[in-house]
Amino acid sequence: MWDEPFEQLLRTHIPLLGPDDEFSADLSLRDFGLDSMGMVALLSGLEETYSVRFVDDALDVTNFATPATLWKTLTALR
C-alpha cells in the first residue's frame, strides 16, 4: 500500500506504537499518541521526504486519522 519511508516516518511520530507493534492501514494515529504538535512535525517530514506541499484542503485533521487516509492524501498531492 505505501512505501517504507512513509511507515518509518510515521513510526517516529507515533510515541505509543512500539517497534514490534503492527502498523495497519486503519491504525488510529491519535489513539497511539499523534497530537497537534506531532502532526506539524509529521507534516514537515512528509513535505521534505516526498517533495510535496500540503495545501489548505489537505490540512484537515481527518486526513491524519489513519495511515491509509494520510497515504491517500499524500498520494493525491504527488
Distance bins in CASP14 RR format, pairs under 12 A and 6 or more apart:
PFRMAT RR
TARGET T0000
AUTHOR 0000-0000-0000
RMODE 2
METHOD distances of the structure
MODEL  1
1 7 0 0 0 0 1 0 0 0 0 0 0
1 23 0 0 0 0 0 1 0 0 0 0 0
1 24 0 0 0 0 1 0 0 0 0 0 0
1 25 1 0 0 1 0 0 0 0 0 0 0
1 26 0 0 0 0 0 1 0 0 0 0 0
1 66 0 0 0 0 0 1 0 0 0 0 0
1 67 0 0 0 0 1 0 0 0 0 0 0
1 68 1 0 0 1 0 0 0 0 0 0 0
1 69 0 0 0 0 0 1 0 0 0 0 0
1 70 0 0 0 0 0 1 0 0 0 0 0
1 71 1 0 0 1 0 0 0 0 0 0 0
1 72 0 0 0 0 1 0 0 0 0 0 0
1 74 0 0 0 0 0 1 0 0 0 0 0
1 75 0 0 0 0 1 0 0 0 0 0 0
2 8 0 0 0 0 0 1 0 0 0 0 0
2 9 0 0 0 0 0 1 0 0 0 0 0
2 10 0 0 0 0 1 0 0 0 0 0 0
2 11 0 0 0 0 0 1 0 0 0 0 0
2 23 0 0 0 0 1 0 0 0 0 0 0
2 24 0 0 0 0 0 1 0 0 0 0 0
2 25 0 0 0 0 1 0 0 0 0 0 0
2 46 0 0 0 0 0 1 0 0 0 0 0
2 49 0 0 0 0 0 1 0 0 0 0 0
2 50 0 0 0 0 0 1 0 0 0 0 0
2 66 0 0 0 0 0 1 0 0 0 0 0
2 67 1 0 0 1 0 0 0 0 0 0 0
2 68 0 0 0 0 1 0 0 0 0 0 0
2 69 0 0 0 0 0 1 0 0 0 0 0
2 70 0 0 0 0 1 0 0 0 0 0 0
2 71 1 0 1 0 0 0 0 0 0 0 0
2 72 0 0 0 0 1 0 0 0 0 0 0
2 73 0 0 0 0 0 1 0 0 0 0 0
2 74 0 0 0 0 1 0 0 0 0 0 0
2 75 0 0 0 0 1 0 0 0 0 0 0
2 78 0 0 0 0 0 1 0 0 0 0 0
3 9 0 0 0 0 0 1 0 0 0 0 0
3 10 0 0 0 0 0 1 0 0 0 0 0
3 46 0 0 0 0 0 1 0 0 0 0 0
3 49 0 0 0 0 1 0 0 0 0 0 0
3 50 0 0 0 0 1 0 0 0 0 0 0
3 67 0 0 0 0 0 1 0 0 0 0 0
3 71 0 0 0 0 1 0 0 0 0 0 0
3 74 0 0 0 0 0 1 0 0 0 0 0
3 75 0 0 0 0 0 1 0 0 0 0 0
3 78 0 0 0 0 0 1 0 0 0 0 0
4 10 0 0 0 0 0 1 0 0 0 0 0
4 11 0 0 0 0 0 1 0 0 0 0 0
4 23 0 0 0 0 0 1 0 0 0 0 0
4 49 0 0 0 0 0 1 0 0 0 0 0
5 11 0 0 0 0 0 1 0 0 0 0 0
5 12 0 0 0 0 0 1 0 0 0 0 0
5 45 0 0 0 0 1 0 0 0 0 0 0
5 46 0 0 0 0 1 0 0 0 0 0 0
5 48 0 0 0 0 0 1 0 0 0 0 0
5 49 1 0 1 0 0 0 0 0 0 0 0
5 50 0 0 0 0 1 0 0 0 0 0 0
5 71 0 0 0 0 0 1 0 0 0 0 0
5 74 0 0 0 0 0 1 0 0 0 0 0
6 12 0 0 0 0 0 1 0 0 0 0 0
6 13 0 0 0 0 0 1 0 0 0 0 0
6 23 0 0 0 0 1 0 0 0 0 0 0
6 25 0 0 0 0 0 1 0 0 0 0 0
6 42 0 0 0 0 0 1 0 0 0 0 0
6 45 0 0 0 0 0 1 0 0 0 0 0
6 46 1 0 0 1 0 0 0 0 0 0 0
6 49 1 0 0 1 0 0 0 0 0 0 0
6 50 0 0 0 0 1 0 0 0 0 0 0
6 52 0 0 0 0 0 1 0 0 0 0 0
6 67 1 0 0 1 0 0 0 0 0 0 0
6 68 0 0 0 0 0 1 0 0 0 0 0
6 70 0 0 0 0 1 0 0 0 0 0 0
6 71 1 0 0 1 0 0 0 0 0 0 0
6 72 0 0 0 0 0 1 0 0 0 0 0
6 73 0 0 0 0 0 1 0 0 0 0 0
6 74 1 0 0 1 0 0 0 0 0 0 0
6 75 0 0 0 0 1 0 0 0 0 0 0
6 78 0 0 0 0 0 1 0 0 0 0 0
7 13 0 0 0 0 0 1 0 0 0 0 0
7 14 0 0 0 0 0 1 0 0 0 0 0
7 17 0 0 0 0 0 1 0 0 0 0 0
7 19 0 0 0 0 0 1 0 0 0 0 0
7 21 0 0 0 0 0 1 0 0 0 0 0
7 22 0 0 0 0 0 1 0 0 0 0 0
7 23 1 0 1 0 0 0 0 0 0 0 0
7 24 0 0 0 0 0 1 0 0 0 0 0
7 25 0 0 0 0 0 1 0 0 0 0 0
7 27 0 0 0 0 0 1 0 0 0 0 0
7 49 0 0 0 0 0 1 0 0 0 0 0
7 67 1 0 0 1 0 0 0 0 0 0 0
7 68 0 0 0 0 0 1 0 0 0 0 0
7 70 0 0 0 0 0 1 0 0 0 0 0
7 71 0 0 0 0 1 0 0 0 0 0 0
8 14 0 0 0 0 0 1 0 0 0 0 0
8 17 0 0 0 0 0 1 0 0 0 0 0
8 19 0 0 0 0 0 1 0 0 0 0 0
8 23 0 0 0 0 1 0 0 0 0 0 0
8 42 0 0 0 0 0 1 0 0 0 0 0
8 45 0 0 0 0 0 1 0 0 0 0 0
8 46 0 0 0 0 0 1 0 0 0 0 0
8 49 0 0 0 0 1 0 0 0 0 0 0
8 67 0 0 0 0 0 1 0 0 0 0 0
9 23 0 0 0 0 0 1 0 0 0 0 0
9 34 0 0 0 0 0 1 0 0 0 0 0
9 38 0 0 0 0 0 1 0 0 0 0 0
9 41 0 0 0 0 1 0 0 0 0 0 0
9 42 1 0 0 1 0 0 0 0 0 0 0
9 43 0 0 0 0 0 1 0 0 0 0 0
9 44 0 0 0 0 0 1 0 0 0 0 0
9 45 1 0 0 1 0 0 0 0 0 0 0
9 46 1 0 0 1 0 0 0 0 0 0 0
9 47 0 0 0 0 0 1 0 0 0 0 0
9 48 0 0 0 0 1 0 0 0 0 0 0
9 49 1 0 0 1 0 0 0 0 0 0 0
9 50 0 0 0 0 1 0 0 0 0 0 0
9 67 0 0 0 0 0 1 0 0 0 0 0
9 70 0 0 0 0 0 1 0 0 0 0 0
9 71 0 0 0 0 0 1 0 0 0 0 0
9 74 0 0 0 0 0 1 0 0 0 0 0
10 17 0 0 0 0 1 0 0 0 0 0 0
10 21 0 0 0 0 0 1 0 0 0 0 0
10 23 1 0 0 1 0 0 0 0 0 0 0
10 24 0 0 0 0 0 1 0 0 0 0 0
10 25 0 0 0 0 0 1 0 0 0 0 0
10 27 0 0 0 0 1 0 0 0 0 0 0
10 29 1 0 0 1 0 0 0 0 0 0 0
10 32 0 0 0 0 1 0 0 0 0 0 0
10 33 0 0 0 0 0 1 0 0 0 0 0
10 34 0 0 0 0 1 0 0 0 0 0 0
10 38 0 0 0 0 0 1 0 0 0 0 0
10 39 0 0 0 0 0 1 0 0 0 0 0
10 41 0 0 0 0 0 1 0 0 0 0 0
10 42 1 0 0 1 0 0 0 0 0 0 0
10 43 0 0 0 0 0 1 0 0 0 0 0
10 45 0 0 0 0 0 1 0 0 0 0 0
10 46 0 0 0 0 1 0 0 0 0 0 0
10 49 0 0 0 0 0 1 0 0 0 0 0
10 64 0 0 0 0 1 0 0 0 0 0 0
10 66 0 0 0 0 0 1 0 0 0 0 0
10 67 1 0 0 1 0 0 0 0 0 0 0
10 68 0 0 0 0 0 1 0 0 0 0 0
10 69 0 0 0 0 0 1 0 0 0 0 0
10 70 1 0 0 1 0 0 0 0 0 0 0
10 71 0 0 0 0 1 0 0 0 0 0 0
10 74 0 0 0 0 0 1 0 0 0 0 0
11 17 1 0 0 1 0 0 0 0 0 0 0
11 18 1 0 0 1 0 0 0 0 0 0 0
11 19 1 0 0 1 0 0 0 0 0 0 0
11 20 0 0 0 0 0 1 0 0 0 0 0
11 21 0 0 0 0 1 0 0 0 0 0 0
11 22 0 0 0 0 0 1 0 0 0 0 0
11 23 1 0 0 1 0 0 0 0 0 0 0
11 27 0 0 0 0 0 1 0 0 0 0 0
11 29 0 0 0 0 0 1 0 0 0 0 0
11 32 0 0 0 0 1 0 0 0 0 0 0
11 33 0 0 0 0 0 1 0 0 0 0 0
11 34 0 0 0 0 0 1 0 0 0 0 0
11 42 0 0 0 0 0 1 0 0 0 0 0
11 67 0 0 0 0 1 0 0 0 0 0 0
12 18 0 0 0 0 0 1 0 0 0 0 0
12 19 0 0 0 0 0 1 0 0 0 0 0
12 34 0 0 0 0 0 1 0 0 0 0 0
12 38 0 0 0 0 1 0 0 0 0 0 0
12 41 0 0 0 0 1 0 0 0 0 0 0
12 42 0 0 0 0 1 0 0 0 0 0 0
12 44 0 0 0 0 0 1 0 0 0 0 0
12 45 0 0 0 0 1 0 0 0 0 0 0
12 46 0 0 0 0 0 1 0 0 0 0 0
12 49 0 0 0 0 0 1 0 0 0 0 0
13 29 0 0 0 0 1 0 0 0 0 0 0
13 30 0 0 0 0 0 1 0 0 0 0 0
13 32 0 0 0 0 1 0 0 0 0 0 0
13 33 0 0 0 0 1 0 0 0 0 0 0
13 34 1 0 0 1 0 0 0 0 0 0 0
13 35 0 0 0 0 1 0 0 0 0 0 0
13 36 0 0 0 0 0 1 0 0 0 0 0
13 37 0 0 0 0 1 0 0 0 0 0 0
13 38 1 0 1 0 0 0 0 0 0 0 0
13 39 1 0 0 1 0 0 0 0 0 0 0
13 40 0 0 0 0 1 0 0 0 0 0 0
13 41 1 0 1 0 0 0 0 0 0 0 0
13 42 1 0 1 0 0 0 0 0 0 0 0
13 43 0 0 0 0 1 0 0 0 0 0 0
13 44 0 0 0 0 0 1 0 0 0 0 0
13 45 0 0 0 0 1 0 0 0 0 0 0
13 46 0 0 0 0 1 0 0 0 0 0 0
13 64 0 0 0 0 1 0 0 0 0 0 0
13 67 0 0 0 0 0 1 0 0 0 0 0
13 70 0 0 0 0 0 1 0 0 0 0 0
14 21 0 0 0 0 1 0 0 0 0 0 0
14 23 0 0 0 0 1 0 0 0 0 0 0
14 27 0 0 0 0 1 0 0 0 0 0 0
14 28 0 0 0 0 1 0 0 0 0 0 0
14 29 1 0 0 1 0 0 0 0 0 0 0
14 30 0 0 0 0 1 0 0 0 0 0 0
14 31 0 0 0 0 1 0 0 0 0 0 0
14 32 1 0 1 0 0 0 0 0 0 0 0
14 33 1 0 0 1 0 0 0 0 0 0 0
14 34 1 0 1 0 0 0 0 0 0 0 0
14 35 0 0 0 0 0 1 0 0 0 0 0
14 38 0 0 0 0 1 0 0 0 0 0 0
14 39 0 0 0 0 0 1 0 0 0 0 0
14 41 0 0 0 0 0 1 0 0 0 0 0
14 42 0 0 0 0 1 0 0 0 0 0 0
14 64 0 0 0 0 0 1 0 0 0 0 0
14 66 0 0 0 0 0 1 0 0 0 0 0
14 67 0 0 0 0 1 0 0 0 0 0 0
14 70 0 0 0 0 0 1 0 0 0 0 0
15 21 0 0 0 0 0 1 0 0 0 0 0
15 29 0 0 0 0 0 1 0 0 0 0 0
15 30 0 0 0 0 0 1 0 0 0 0 0
15 31 0 0 0 0 0 1 0 0 0 0 0
15 32 1 0 0 1 0 0 0 0 0 0 0
15 33 1 0 1 0 0 0 0 0 0 0 0
15 34 0 0 0 0 1 0 0 0 0 0 0
15 35 0 0 0 0 1 0 0 0 0 0 0
15 37 0 0 0 0 0 1 0 0 0 0 0
15 38 0 0 0 0 1 0 0 0 0 0 0
15 41 0 0 0 0 0 1 0 0 0 0 0
15 42 0 0 0 0 0 1 0 0 0 0 0
16 27 0 0 0 0 0 1 0 0 0 0 0
16 28 0 0 0 0 0 1 0 0 0 0 0
16 29 0 0 0 0 1 0 0 0 0 0 0
16 30 0 0 0 0 0 1 0 0 0 0 0
16 31 1 0 0 1 0 0 0 0 0 0 0
16 32 1 0 1 0 0 0 0 0 0 0 0
16 33 1 0 1 0 0 0 0 0 0 0 0
16 34 0 0 0 0 1 0 0 0 0 0 0
16 35 0 0 0 0 0 1 0 0 0 0 0
17 23 1 0 0 1 0 0 0 0 0 0 0
17 24 0 0 0 0 0 1 0 0 0 0 0
17 27 1 0 0 1 0 0 0 0 0 0 0
17 28 0 0 0 0 0 1 0 0 0 0 0
17 29 0 0 0 0 1 0 0 0 0 0 0
17 30 0 0 0 0 0 1 0 0 0 0 0
17 31 0 0 0 0 1 0 0 0 0 0 0
17 32 1 0 1 0 0 0 0 0 0 0 0
17 33 0 0 0 0 1 0 0 0 0 0 0
17 34 0 0 0 0 1 0 0 0 0 0 0
17 67 0 0 0 0 0 1 0 0 0 0 0
18 27 0 0 0 0 0 1 0 0 0 0 0
18 32 0 0 0 0 1 0 0 0 0 0 0
18 33 0 0 0 0 0 1 0 0 0 0 0
21 27 0 0 0 0 1 0 0 0 0 0 0
21 31 0 0 0 0 0 1 0 0 0 0 0
21 32 0 0 0 0 1 0 0 0 0 0 0
22 32 0 0 0 0 0 1 0 0 0 0 0
22 67 0 0 0 0 0 1 0 0 0 0 0
23 29 0 0 0 0 0 1 0 0 0 0 0
23 32 0 0 0 0 1 0 0 0 0 0 0
23 66 0 0 0 0 0 1 0 0 0 0 0
23 67 1 0 0 1 0 0 0 0 0 0 0
23 68 0 0 0 0 0 1 0 0 0 0 0
23 71 0 0 0 0 0 1 0 0 0 0 0
24 32 0 0 0 0 0 1 0 0 0 0 0
24 66 0 0 0 0 1 0 0 0 0 0 0
24 67 1 0 0 1 0 0 0 0 0 0 0
24 68 0 0 0 0 1 0 0 0 0 0 0
25 65 0 0 0 0 0 1 0 0 0 0 0
25 66 1 0 0 1 0 0 0 0 0 0 0
25 67 1 0 1 0 0 0 0 0 0 0 0
25 68 1 1 0 0 0 0 0 0 0 0 0
25 69 0 0 0 0 1 0 0 0 0 0 0
25 70 0 0 0 0 0 1 0 0 0 0 0
25 71 0 0 0 0 1 0 0 0 0 0 0
25 72 0 0 0 0 1 0 0 0 0 0 0
26 32 0 0 0 0 0 1 0 0 0 0 0
26 65 0 0 0 0 1 0 0 0 0 0 0
26 66 1 0 1 0 0 0 0 0 0 0 0
26 67 1 0 0 1 0 0 0 0 0 0 0
26 68 1 0 0 1 0 0 0 0 0 0 0
26 69 0 0 0 0 1 0 0 0 0 0 0
26 70 0 0 0 0 0 1 0 0 0 0 0
26 71 0 0 0 0 0 1 0 0 0 0 0
27 33 0 0 0 0 0 1 0 0 0 0 0
27 34 0 0 0 0 1 0 0 0 0 0 0
27 64 0 0 0 0 0 1 0 0 0 0 0
27 65 0 0 0 0 1 0 0 0 0 0 0
27 66 1 0 1 0 0 0 0 0 0 0 0
27 67 1 0 1 0 0 0 0 0 0 0 0
27 68 0 0 0 0 1 0 0 0 0 0 0
27 69 0 0 0 0 0 1 0 0 0 0 0
27 70 0 0 0 0 0 1 0 0 0 0 0
27 71 0 0 0 0 0 1 0 0 0 0 0
28 34 0 0 0 0 1 0 0 0 0 0 0
28 62 0 0 0 0 0 1 0 0 0 0 0
28 64 0 0 0 0 0 1 0 0 0 0 0
28 65 1 0 0 1 0 0 0 0 0 0 0
28 66 1 0 0 1 0 0 0 0 0 0 0
28 67 0 0 0 0 1 0 0 0 0 0 0
28 68 0 0 0 0 0 1 0 0 0 0 0
28 69 0 0 0 0 0 1 0 0 0 0 0
28 70 0 0 0 0 0 1 0 0 0 0 0
29 35 0 0 0 0 1 0 0 0 0 0 0
29 36 0 0 0 0 0 1 0 0 0 0 0
29 38 0 0 0 0 1 0 0 0 0 0 0
29 39 0 0 0 0 1 0 0 0 0 0 0
29 42 0 0 0 0 1 0 0 0 0 0 0
29 61 0 0 0 0 0 1 0 0 0 0 0
29 62 0 0 0 0 0 1 0 0 0 0 0
29 63 0 0 0 0 0 1 0 0 0 0 0
29 64 1 0 1 0 0 0 0 0 0 0 0
29 65 1 0 0 1 0 0 0 0 0 0 0
29 66 1 0 0 1 0 0 0 0 0 0 0
29 67 1 0 0 1 0 0 0 0 0 0 0
29 68 0 0 0 0 0 1 0 0 0 0 0
29 69 0 0 0 0 1 0 0 0 0 0 0
29 70 1 0 0 1 0 0 0 0 0 0 0
29 71 0 0 0 0 0 1 0 0 0 0 0
30 36 0 0 0 0 1 0 0 0 0 0 0
30 38 0 0 0 0 0 1 0 0 0 0 0
30 39 0 0 0 0 1 0 0 0 0 0 0
30 61 0 0 0 0 1 0 0 0 0 0 0
30 62 0 0 0 0 0 1 0 0 0 0 0
30 64 1 0 0 1 0 0 0 0 0 0 0
30 65 1 0 0 1 0 0 0 0 0 0 0
30 66 0 0 0 0 1 0 0 0 0 0 0
30 69 0 0 0 0 0 1 0 0 0 0 0
30 70 0 0 0 0 0 1 0 0 0 0 0
31 65 0 0 0 0 1 0 0 0 0 0 0
31 66 0 0 0 0 1 0 0 0 0 0 0
32 38 0 0 0 0 0 1 0 0 0 0 0
32 64 0 0 0 0 0 1 0 0 0 0 0
32 65 0 0 0 0 0 1 0 0 0 0 0
32 66 0 0 0 0 0 1 0 0 0 0 0
32 67 0 0 0 0 0 1 0 0 0 0 0
33 39 0 0 0 0 0 1 0 0 0 0 0
33 42 0 0 0 0 0 1 0 0 0 0 0
33 64 0 0 0 0 0 1 0 0 0 0 0
34 40 0 0 0 0 0 1 0 0 0 0 0
34 41 0 0 0 0 1 0 0 0 0 0 0
34 42 1 0 0 1 0 0 0 0 0 0 0
34 43 0 0 0 0 0 1 0 0 0 0 0
34 61 0 0 0 0 0 1 0 0 0 0 0
34 64 1 0 0 1 0 0 0 0 0 0 0
34 65 0 0 0 0 1 0 0 0 0 0 0
34 66 0 0 0 0 0 1 0 0 0 0 0
34 67 0 0 0 0 0 1 0 0 0 0 0
34 70 0 0 0 0 1 0 0 0 0 0 0
35 41 0 0 0 0 1 0 0 0 0 0 0
35 42 0 0 0 0 0 1 0 0 0 0 0
35 61 0 0 0 0 0 1 0 0 0 0 0
35 64 0 0 0 0 0 1 0 0 0 0 0
36 42 0 0 0 0 0 1 0 0 0 0 0
36 43 0 0 0 0 0 1 0 0 0 0 0
36 59 0 0 0 0 0 1 0 0 0 0 0
36 61 0 0 0 0 1 0 0 0 0 0 0
36 64 0 0 0 0 1 0 0 0 0 0 0
37 43 0 0 0 0 0 1 0 0 0 0 0
37 44 0 0 0 0 0 1 0 0 0 0 0
38 44 0 0 0 0 1 0 0 0 0 0 0
38 45 0 0 0 0 0 1 0 0 0 0 0
38 46 0 0 0 0 0 1 0 0 0 0 0
38 64 0 0 0 0 1 0 0 0 0 0 0
39 45 0 0 0 0 0 1 0 0 0 0 0
39 46 0 0 0 0 0 1 0 0 0 0 0
39 54 0 0 0 0 0 1 0 0 0 0 0
39 58 0 0 0 0 0 1 0 0 0 0 0
39 59 0 0 0 0 1 0 0 0 0 0 0
39 60 0 0 0 0 0 1 0 0 0 0 0
39 61 1 0 0 1 0 0 0 0 0 0 0
39 62 0 0 0 0 0 1 0 0 0 0 0
39 63 0 0 0 0 1 0 0 0 0 0 0
39 64 1 0 1 0 0 0 0 0 0 0 0
39 65 0 0 0 0 0 1 0 0 0 0 0
39 70 0 0 0 0 1 0 0 0 0 0 0
40 46 0 0 0 0 0 1 0 0 0 0 0
40 47 0 0 0 0 0 1 0 0 0 0 0
40 54 0 0 0 0 0 1 0 0 0 0 0
40 59 0 0 0 0 0 1 0 0 0 0 0
40 61 0 0 0 0 0 1 0 0 0 0 0
40 64 0 0 0 0 0 1 0 0 0 0 0
41 47 0 0 0 0 0 1 0 0 0 0 0
41 48 0 0 0 0 0 1 0 0 0 0 0
41 64 0 0 0 0 0 1 0 0 0 0 0
42 48 0 0 0 0 0 1 0 0 0 0 0
42 49 0 0 0 0 0 1 0 0 0 0 0
42 50 0 0 0 0 0 1 0 0 0 0 0
42 54 0 0 0 0 0 1 0 0 0 0 0
42 59 0 0 0 0 0 1 0 0 0 0 0
42 63 0 0 0 0 0 1 0 0 0 0 0
42 64 1 0 0 1 0 0 0 0 0 0 0
42 67 0 0 0 0 0 1 0 0 0 0 0
42 70 0 0 0 0 1 0 0 0 0 0 0
42 73 0 0 0 0 0 1 0 0 0 0 0
42 74 0 0 0 0 0 1 0 0 0 0 0
43 49 0 0 0 0 0 1 0 0 0 0 0
43 50 0 0 0 0 0 1 0 0 0 0 0
43 52 0 0 0 0 0 1 0 0 0 0 0
43 53 0 0 0 0 0 1 0 0 0 0 0
43 54 1 0 1 0 0 0 0 0 0 0 0
43 55 0 0 0 0 0 1 0 0 0 0 0
43 58 0 0 0 0 1 0 0 0 0 0 0
43 59 1 0 0 1 0 0 0 0 0 0 0
43 60 0 0 0 0 0 1 0 0 0 0 0
43 61 0 0 0 0 0 1 0 0 0 0 0
43 63 0 0 0 0 1 0 0 0 0 0 0
43 64 0 0 0 0 1 0 0 0 0 0 0
43 70 0 0 0 0 1 0 0 0 0 0 0
43 73 0 0 0 0 0 1 0 0 0 0 0
43 74 0 0 0 0 0 1 0 0 0 0 0
43 77 0 0 0 0 0 1 0 0 0 0 0
44 50 0 0 0 0 0 1 0 0 0 0 0
44 52 0 0 0 0 0 1 0 0 0 0 0
44 53 0 0 0 0 0 1 0 0 0 0 0
44 54 0 0 0 0 1 0 0 0 0 0 0
45 51 0 0 0 0 0 1 0 0 0 0 0
45 52 0 0 0 0 0 1 0 0 0 0 0
45 53 0 0 0 0 0 1 0 0 0 0 0
45 54 0 0 0 0 0 1 0 0 0 0 0
45 70 0 0 0 0 0 1 0 0 0 0 0
45 74 0 0 0 0 0 1 0 0 0 0 0
46 52 1 0 0 1 0 0 0 0 0 0 0
46 53 0 0 0 0 0 1 0 0 0 0 0
46 54 1 0 0 1 0 0 0 0 0 0 0
46 58 0 0 0 0 0 1 0 0 0 0 0
46 59 0 0 0 0 0 1 0 0 0 0 0
46 63 0 0 0 0 0 1 0 0 0 0 0
46 64 0 0 0 0 0 1 0 0 0 0 0
46 67 0 0 0 0 0 1 0 0 0 0 0
46 70 1 0 0 1 0 0 0 0 0 0 0
46 71 0 0 0 0 0 1 0 0 0 0 0
46 73 0 0 0 0 1 0 0 0 0 0 0
46 74 1 0 0 1 0 0 0 0 0 0 0
46 75 0 0 0 0 0 1 0 0 0 0 0
46 77 0 0 0 0 1 0 0 0 0 0 0
46 78 0 0 0 0 0 1 0 0 0 0 0
47 53 1 0 0 1 0 0 0 0 0 0 0
47 54 1 0 0 1 0 0 0 0 0 0 0
47 55 0 0 0 0 0 1 0 0 0 0 0
47 58 0 0 0 0 0 1 0 0 0 0 0
47 59 0 0 0 0 0 1 0 0 0 0 0
47 74 0 0 0 0 1 0 0 0 0 0 0
47 77 0 0 0 0 1 0 0 0 0 0 0
47 78 0 0 0 0 0 1 0 0 0 0 0
48 54 0 0 0 0 0 1 0 0 0 0 0
49 74 0 0 0 0 1 0 0 0 0 0 0
49 78 0 0 0 0 0 1 0 0 0 0 0
50 70 0 0 0 0 0 1 0 0 0 0 0
50 71 0 0 0 0 0 1 0 0 0 0 0
50 73 0 0 0 0 0 1 0 0 0 0 0
50 74 1 0 0 1 0 0 0 0 0 0 0
50 75 0 0 0 0 1 0 0 0 0 0 0
50 76 0 0 0 0 0 1 0 0 0 0 0
50 77 1 0 0 1 0 0 0 0 0 0 0
50 78 1 0 0 1 0 0 0 0 0 0 0
51 74 0 0 0 0 0 1 0 0 0 0 0
51 77 0 0 0 0 1 0 0 0 0 0 0
51 78 0 0 0 0 1 0 0 0 0 0 0
52 58 0 0 0 0 1 0 0 0 0 0 0
52 73 0 0 0 0 1 0 0 0 0 0 0
52 74 1 0 0 1 0 0 0 0 0 0 0
52 75 0 0 0 0 1 0 0 0 0 0 0
52 76 0 0 0 0 1 0 0 0 0 0 0
52 77 1 0 1 0 0 0 0 0 0 0 0
52 78 1 0 1 0 0 0 0 0 0 0 0
53 59 0 0 0 0 0 1 0 0 0 0 0
53 74 0 0 0 0 0 1 0 0 0 0 0
53 77 1 0 0 1 0 0 0 0 0 0 0
53 78 0 0 0 0 0 1 0 0 0 0 0
54 60 0 0 0 0 1 0 0 0 0 0 0
54 63 0 0 0 0 1 0 0 0 0 0 0
54 64 0 0 0 0 0 1 0 0 0 0 0
54 70 0 0 0 0 0 1 0 0 0 0 0
54 73 1 0 0 1 0 0 0 0 0 0 0
54 74 0 0 0 0 1 0 0 0 0 0 0
54 76 0 0 0 0 0 1 0 0 0 0 0
54 77 1 0 0 1 0 0 0 0 0 0 0
54 78 0 0 0 0 0 1 0 0 0 0 0
55 63 0 0 0 0 0 1 0 0 0 0 0
55 73 0 0 0 0 0 1 0 0 0 0 0
55 76 0 0 0 0 0 1 0 0 0 0 0
55 77 1 0 0 1 0 0 0 0 0 0 0
56 63 0 0 0 0 0 1 0 0 0 0 0
57 63 0 0 0 0 1 0 0 0 0 0 0
57 73 0 0 0 0 1 0 0 0 0 0 0
57 76 0 0 0 0 1 0 0 0 0 0 0
57 77 0 0 0 0 0 1 0 0 0 0 0
58 64 0 0 0 0 1 0 0 0 0 0 0
58 69 0 0 0 0 0 1 0 0 0 0 0
58 70 0 0 0 0 1 0 0 0 0 0 0
58 72 0 0 0 0 0 1 0 0 0 0 0
58 73 1 0 1 0 0 0 0 0 0 0 0
58 74 0 0 0 0 1 0 0 0 0 0 0
58 75 0 0 0 0 0 1 0 0 0 0 0
58 76 1 0 0 1 0 0 0 0 0 0 0
58 77 1 0 0 1 0 0 0 0 0 0 0
58 78 0 0 0 0 0 1 0 0 0 0 0
59 70 0 0 0 0 0 1 0 0 0 0 0
59 73 0 0 0 0 1 0 0 0 0 0 0
59 77 0 0 0 0 0 1 0 0 0 0 0
60 69 0 0 0 0 1 0 0 0 0 0 0
60 70 0 0 0 0 0 1 0 0 0 0 0
60 73 0 0 0 0 1 0 0 0 0 0 0
61 69 0 0 0 0 0 1 0 0 0 0 0
61 70 0 0 0 0 0 1 0 0 0 0 0
61 73 0 0 0 0 0 1 0 0 0 0 0
62 68 0 0 0 0 0 1 0 0 0 0 0
62 69 1 0 0 1 0 0 0 0 0 0 0
62 70 0 0 0 0 0 1 0 0 0 0 0
62 72 0 0 0 0 0 1 0 0 0 0 0
62 73 0 0 0 0 1 0 0 0 0 0 0
63 69 1 0 1 0 0 0 0 0 0 0 0
63 70 1 0 0 1 0 0 0 0 0 0 0
63 71 0 0 0 0 1 0 0 0 0 0 0
63 72 0 0 0 0 1 0 0 0 0 0 0
63 73 1 0 1 0 0 0 0 0 0 0 0
63 74 0 0 0 0 1 0 0 0 0 0 0
63 75 0 0 0 0 0 1 0 0 0 0 0
63 76 0 0 0 0 1 0 0 0 0 0 0
63 77 0 0 0 0 0 1 0 0 0 0 0
64 70 1 0 1 0 0 0 0 0 0 0 0
64 71 0 0 0 0 0 1 0 0 0 0 0
64 72 0 0 0 0 0 1 0 0 0 0 0
64 73 0 0 0 0 1 0 0 0 0 0 0
64 74 0 0 0 0 0 1 0 0 0 0 0
65 71 0 0 0 0 0 1 0 0 0 0 0
65 72 0 0 0 0 0 1 0 0 0 0 0
65 73 0 0 0 0 0 1 0 0 0 0 0
66 72 0 0 0 0 1 0 0 0 0 0 0
66 73 0 0 0 0 0 1 0 0 0 0 0
67 73 0 0 0 0 0 1 0 0 0 0 0
67 74 0 0 0 0 0 1 0 0 0 0 0
67 75 0 0 0 0 0 1 0 0 0 0 0
68 74 0 0 0 0 0 1 0 0 0 0 0
68 75 0 0 0 0 0 1 0 0 0 0 0
69 75 0 0 0 0 0 1 0 0 0 0 0
69 76 0 0 0 0 0 1 0 0 0 0 0
70 76 0 0 0 0 0 1 0 0 0 0 0
70 77 0 0 0 0 0 1 0 0 0 0 0
71 77 0 0 0 0 0 1 0 0 0 0 0
71 78 0 0 0 0 0 1 0 0 0 0 0
72 78 0 0 0 0 0 1 0 0 0 0 0
END
